[in-house]
Amino acid sequence: MKIPAPVRLAGLAALALAAGCALKTPPDTAAIKKEGMPHVDVPATWKAIPKEASVVVDGWLATFGDEQLNAAVAEAIENNTDLRVGATRVEQATLYAKLAGAKRVVLTHISDELDPTWARKEAAAAFGAAVDVAVDGAVYEV
């Protein structure tokens, strides 16, 4: 079977075009940092809180003494829609409990990263009544 000349010519043109599309070598780490973070000076060593410190306190981020980090985190928190949605859901649940006439709330989902005592205290302040933290195996009467 003989391939018609126009088809052969189109195939050769496509092959030549593809061969001319050589890929550029990707930039190295230094080039990416220079382009993406031109005003960030990455220190040679990092400061860290000693391992003995096990309790996270308010304002812990300031212990790094880095104003750029503080500003970046503040901006991220301010523009974080996930945090806004989460806070709105907590407010909504609080209002539902109040509207239902609940006299007590049991917190059942607390992150392992949060102190249960702190979470209970915050929830009690928002709810305005008794708040318990669920415990494995506990039974609650409704």
C-alpha positions in Angstrom: 0.0 0.0 0.0 1.4 3.3 -1.1 0.9 6.4 1.2 -0.3 9.4 -0.7 2.2 12.3 -0.9 0.1 14.8 1.0 -0.2 12.4 3.9 3.6 11.7 3.9 4.3 15.4 3.7 1.9 16.1 6.6 3.6 13.4 8.7 7.1 14.8 8.0 5.9 18.3 8.9 4.5 17.0 12.2 7.7 15.1 12.9 9.8 18.2 12.2 7.5 20.4 14.3 7.7 17.9 17.2 11.5 17.8 17.0 11.7 21.6 17.2 9.8 21.6 20.5 12.8 20.8 22.7 12.0 21.1 26.4 13.8 23.7 28.5 15.8 22.4 31.4 13.9 22.9 34.7 15.4 25.5 37.1 17.5 24.4 40.0 16.5 25.1 43.7 18.5 28.4 43.8 16.7 29.7 40.7 13.3 28.8 42.1 14.1 30.5 45.4 15.4 33.6 43.7 12.3 33.9 41.5 9.7 32.8 44.0 11.0 34.4 47.2 13.3 37.3 46.1 13.0 39.1 49.5 13.3 36.1 51.8 16.6 35.5 53.5 16.7 31.9 54.5 19.0 31.4 57.5 21.8 28.8 57.5 20.5 27.4 60.8 17.0 27.4 62.3 16.0 28.4 65.9 13.8 25.9 67.7 12.1 25.6 71.0 13.9 23.1 73.3 12.3 19.6 73.3 11.5 20.0 77.0 8.8 22.5 76.1 5.7 20.4 75.8 2.9 22.9 76.4 2.1 25.2 73.5 1.3 28.7 74.8 -0.4 31.7 73.2 2.1 33.7 71.1 4.5 30.8 70.6 5.2 32.0 67.1 6.8 35.2 68.4 9.5 33.1 70.1 11.1 32.7 66.7 11.8 36.4 66.6 11.0 36.6 62.9 8.8 39.5 61.7 8.5 38.1 58.2 7.2 34.8 59.6 4.7 36.6 61.9 3.4 38.7 59.0 3.1 35.7 56.7 1.2 33.7 59.3 -1.1 36.6 60.2 -1.9 37.1 56.5 -2.6 33.4 56.1 -4.9 33.3 59.1 -6.7 36.4 58.0 -7.4 35.0 54.5 -8.0 31.4 55.5 -11.5 30.5 54.4 -11.3 27.1 56.1 -10.8 28.7 59.5 -13.8 31.0 58.8 -16.0 28.1 57.8 -14.9 26.1 60.9 -15.6 29.1 63.2 -19.0 29.6 61.6 -19.9 25.9 62.1 -19.0 26.2 65.8 -21.2 29.3 66.1 -24.0 27.5 64.3 -23.8 24.4 66.5 -23.8 26.7 69.6 -26.9 28.4 68.4 -28.6 25.1 67.6 -27.9 23.8 71.1 -29.2 27.0 72.7 -32.4 27.0 70.5 -33.0 23.4 71.4 -32.8 24.3 75.1 -29.8 22.2 75.8 -28.5 22.5 79.3 -25.3 20.7 78.7 -23.0 20.1 75.7 -20.6 17.2 75.2 -17.5 17.8 73.0 -17.0 14.7 70.9 -14.4 15.7 68.3 -11.3 17.5 69.7 -8.0 17.4 67.8 -5.2 15.6 69.5 -3.2 18.8 69.2 -5.6 20.7 71.5 -5.8 20.6 75.2 -9.2 19.2 76.2 -9.4 21.5 79.3 -8.8 24.6 77.0 -11.4 23.3 74.5 -14.0 22.8 77.3 -13.3 26.2 78.7 -13.7 27.9 75.3 -16.9 26.0 74.5 -18.4 26.8 77.9 -17.6 30.5 77.3 -19.4 30.4 73.9 -22.3 28.2 75.1 -22.9 29.8 78.4 -23.6 26.5 80.2 -22.1 23.2 81.3 -19.7 21.6 78.8 -18.2 18.1 79.1 -15.4 16.4 77.1 -16.4 12.9 75.8 -14.3 10.1 77.2 -13.9 6.6 75.6 -16.4 4.2 77.2 -18.5 6.9 78.9 -22.3 6.7 78.6 -24.3 9.9 78.4 -28.1 10.0 78.9 -30.1 12.2 76.6 
